[in-house]
Amino acid sequence: MTLQILDGQLQSTYLPLQQNYVFKSSHFNDSEMQSEHAKVFLDHNFNWKISGLGGSKIRISTDERDAISLIPGLIFHIGQTGFKVAERNHPPASEWENVSADFISNMSFDATDSCDLFFFLLPVQIIFTQGPQSGDIYTLSYGPRILGSNHLDLNLKDPAQPHELLRFSQVGGSVIVENLADEKSILVNKRSFKKHTLTESDRFTFGSNIMDISLLK
């Protein structure tokens, strides 16, 4: 992904996403932007996010937020400068060179599972539309991945849920979701399941949570 600049002297140009990039008023000639307003970072799920610095806010429409997750098509403002998140098929390798060695080394994989690592043919986007983390988005580009309460991989902010709830893997060209908990404790499209082949617009419900799925093409 990259950011298209919508306003000011840099209008219609593109800003590549880089780990720890700081939005500064001097870069954009924007008097409403702080000298160091916000910072770009990758979270532990390799999702791009922007967080305000020193209490600075990021605006989406009329809503001001401390931090945002970057998804294709999203328009936001820092100061008076607008940005649009755009997709790009082949991000340059330089964007990943700024990810610190410490960040990578701190990721732990079980040696017995290392041979099973893969990249999803179509990245999976998980959007929480109801529950304790409503508005949160996870984008899965590699697997297998496990979703669960207080889990180091895909964390659920609902302590009532099991530590391991769902496992996302791939068989052939299909994404398979395995129910790791009681079959009736989580439903997909209002039906219980043990294993489910993921399709566009699937909806998972568990406890007070609603989780919608989309496949990024």
C-alpha positions as CSV (number, residue, x, y, z in Angstrom):
1,M,0.0,0.0,0.0
2,T,0.9,3.6,-0.4
3,L,-0.6,7.0,0.5
4,Q,-1.9,9.4,-2.2
5,I,-1.6,13.0,-1.0
6,L,-4.9,14.9,-1.7
7,D,-4.1,18.5,-0.8
8,G,-1.3,21.1,-0.8
9,Q,1.8,21.5,-2.8
10,L,2.3,17.7,-2.9
11,Q,-1.2,17.0,-4.2
12,S,-1.6,13.9,-6.4
13,T,1.9,12.6,-5.4
14,Y,2.4,9.3,-3.5
15,L,4.0,8.7,-0.2
16,P,5.4,5.1,0.3
17,L,4.7,3.6,3.7
18,Q,7.8,3.2,5.8
19,Q,8.3,1.9,9.3
20,N,8.6,4.8,11.8
21,Y,8.0,7.5,9.2
22,V,6.9,10.7,11.0
23,F,4.4,13.2,9.5
24,K,5.9,16.7,10.0
25,S,4.3,20.1,9.3
26,S,7.5,21.2,7.5
27,H,7.2,18.3,5.0
28,F,3.7,19.3,3.9
29,N,3.8,23.1,4.5
30,D,0.7,22.6,6.7
31,S,0.3,25.0,9.6
32,E,-2.5,22.8,11.1
33,M,-0.1,19.8,11.3
34,Q,2.2,19.6,14.4
35,S,5.9,19.7,14.0
36,E,5.9,15.9,14.7
37,H,2.2,14.9,14.3
38,A,1.9,11.2,13.7
39,K,4.0,8.1,13.1
40,V,3.7,5.1,10.8
41,F,4.3,1.6,12.2
42,L,3.7,-2.1,11.5
43,D,1.9,-4.0,14.3
44,H,2.7,-7.6,15.2
45,N,0.3,-8.8,12.5
46,F,2.1,-6.8,9.8
47,N,-0.8,-4.4,9.5
48,W,0.1,-0.8,8.7
49,K,-1.1,1.8,11.3
50,I,-0.6,5.5,12.1
51,S,-0.6,6.8,15.6
52,G,-0.8,10.4,16.8
53,L,2.2,11.8,18.7
54,G,2.0,13.9,21.8
55,G,-1.8,13.8,21.9
56,S,-2.2,14.8,18.2
57,K,-5.2,13.4,16.4
58,I,-5.9,11.9,13.0
59,R,-9.3,12.8,11.4
60,I,-11.6,10.5,9.5
61,S,-14.5,12.6,8.3
62,T,-15.6,14.4,11.5
63,D,-14.2,11.7,13.8
64,E,-10.8,12.4,15.5
65,R,-8.8,9.3,16.6
66,D,-5.5,8.6,18.4
67,A,-4.6,5.9,15.9
68,I,-5.9,4.3,12.7
69,S,-5.5,1.1,10.7
70,L,-4.7,1.6,7.0
71,I,-7.0,-0.2,4.6
72,P,-7.3,0.4,0.9
73,G,-9.6,3.3,0.0
74,L,-9.5,4.9,3.5
75,I,-9.4,8.7,3.4
76,F,-8.0,10.6,6.5
77,H,-6.6,13.9,7.4
78,I,-3.5,15.0,9.4
79,G,-3.8,18.7,10.0
80,Q,-5.4,20.1,6.8
81,T,-3.7,17.6,4.5
82,G,-5.8,14.7,3.2
83,F,-4.4,11.2,2.4
84,K,-6.0,8.2,0.6
85,V,-4.7,4.7,1.1
86,A,-4.0,3.2,-2.3
87,E,-3.1,-0.4,-3.2
88,R,0.0,-1.2,-5.1
89,N,0.8,-4.6,-6.5
90,H,4.5,-4.7,-5.9
91,P,5.7,-2.6,-3.0
92,P,9.4,-1.8,-3.2
93,A,11.7,-3.9,-1.1
94,S,13.0,-0.7,0.5
95,E,9.7,-0.3,2.4
96,W,10.6,-3.5,4.4
97,E,14.2,-2.6,4.9
98,N,13.2,-0.2,7.7
99,V,11.6,-2.9,9.7
100,S,14.0,-3.4,12.6
101,A,15.9,-6.6,13.1
102,D,14.6,-6.6,16.7
103,F,11.0,-6.6,15.4
104,I,11.6,-9.7,13.3
105,S,13.8,-11.5,15.9
106,N,11.1,-11.0,18.5
107,M,8.6,-13.0,16.4
108,S,8.6,-16.6,17.7
109,F,7.6,-19.6,15.6
110,D,7.5,-23.1,16.8
111,A,10.2,-25.0,15.0
112,T,7.9,-27.9,14.4
113,D,5.5,-25.7,12.5
114,S,8.1,-23.7,10.5
115,C,7.8,-25.9,7.5
116,D,4.0,-25.2,7.3
117,L,4.4,-21.4,6.9
118,F,2.8,-20.1,3.7
119,F,1.3,-16.9,2.2
120,F,-2.4,-16.8,1.5
121,L,-3.2,-16.6,-2.2
122,L,-5.7,-13.9,-1.3
123,P,-5.1,-12.0,2.0
124,V,-7.8,-12.4,4.5
125,Q,-9.3,-9.3,6.1
126,I,-11.1,-9.7,9.5
127,I,-13.3,-6.8,10.5
128,F,-14.9,-6.7,14.0
129,T,-18.3,-5.0,13.6
130,Q,-19.6,-5.7,17.1
131,G,-18.1,-6.5,20.5
132,P,-15.2,-5.2,22.7
133,Q,-12.9,-4.5,19.7
134,S,-15.5,-3.2,17.3
135,G,-13.7,-1.3,14.5
136,D,-10.5,-3.3,14.7
137,I,-9.2,-4.9,11.5
138,Y,-6.7,-7.8,11.1
139,T,-5.3,-8.5,7.7
140,L,-3.8,-12.0,7.3
141,S,-1.1,-12.3,4.6
142,Y,0.6,-15.5,5.9
143,G,-0.4,-18.5,7.9
144,P,-1.2,-20.6,9.7
145,R,-2.8,-18.1,12.2
146,I,-4.6,-18.6,15.5
147,L,-7.3,-16.2,16.9
148,G,-8.0,-16.3,20.6
149,S,-8.4,-14.4,23.9
150,N,-5.0,-13.1,25.2
151,H,-3.3,-14.8,22.3
152,L,0.1,-13.6,21.1
153,D,-0.9,-14.1,17.5
154,L,-4.4,-12.7,16.7
155,N,-5.6,-11.3,20.1
156,L,-9.2,-11.2,21.1
157,K,-10.1,-8.5,23.6
158,D,-12.9,-10.6,25.0
159,P,-11.7,-12.5,28.1
160,A,-14.8,-14.7,28.0
161,Q,-13.5,-16.4,24.8
162,P,-11.1,-19.3,24.8
163,H,-7.3,-18.8,24.4
164,E,-7.5,-20.6,21.0
165,L,-10.8,-20.1,19.1
166,L,-10.0,-20.2,15.4
167,R,-7.2,-21.5,13.2
168,F,-6.7,-20.1,9.6
169,S,-4.9,-22.3,7.2
170,Q,-4.9,-23.0,3.5
171,V,-5.6,-26.1,1.4
172,G,-5.0,-25.7,-2.3
173,G,-6.5,-22.4,-3.3
174,S,-8.9,-22.3,-0.4
175,V,-8.7,-20.8,3.1
176,I,-9.8,-23.2,5.8
177,V,-11.1,-22.0,9.2
178,E,-11.0,-24.6,12.0
179,N,-13.1,-24.2,15.1
180,L,-10.7,-25.0,18.0
181,A,-13.4,-24.5,20.7
182,D,-16.9,-26.0,21.3
183,E,-18.7,-26.3,18.0
184,K,-21.7,-24.4,19.2
185,S,-19.8,-21.5,20.9
186,I,-19.1,-19.9,17.5
187,L,-21.2,-19.8,14.4
188,V,-20.4,-18.9,10.8
189,N,-23.4,-17.5,8.9
190,K,-25.6,-18.7,11.8
191,R,-24.4,-22.3,11.5
192,S,-22.2,-24.4,13.8
193,F,-19.0,-25.8,12.2
194,K,-15.8,-27.7,12.8
195,K,-14.1,-26.8,9.6
196,H,-15.3,-24.2,7.1
197,T,-14.0,-23.2,3.7
198,L,-13.9,-19.4,3.8
199,T,-15.9,-17.4,1.3
200,E,-16.4,-13.7,0.6
201,S,-18.7,-12.0,3.1
202,D,-18.7,-14.8,5.7
203,R,-19.9,-13.6,9.2
204,F,-18.7,-15.2,12.4
205,T,-20.6,-14.7,15.7
206,F,-19.4,-15.6,19.2
207,G,-20.5,-14.2,22.5
208,S,-21.2,-10.5,21.9
209,N,-18.8,-10.4,18.9
210,I,-19.5,-10.2,15.2
211,M,-16.6,-10.7,12.9
212,D,-17.0,-10.1,9.1
213,I,-14.6,-11.6,6.5
214,S,-13.5,-10.3,3.1
215,L,-10.8,-11.6,0.7
216,L,-8.5,-8.9,-0.7
217,K,-8.2,-9.3,-4.5
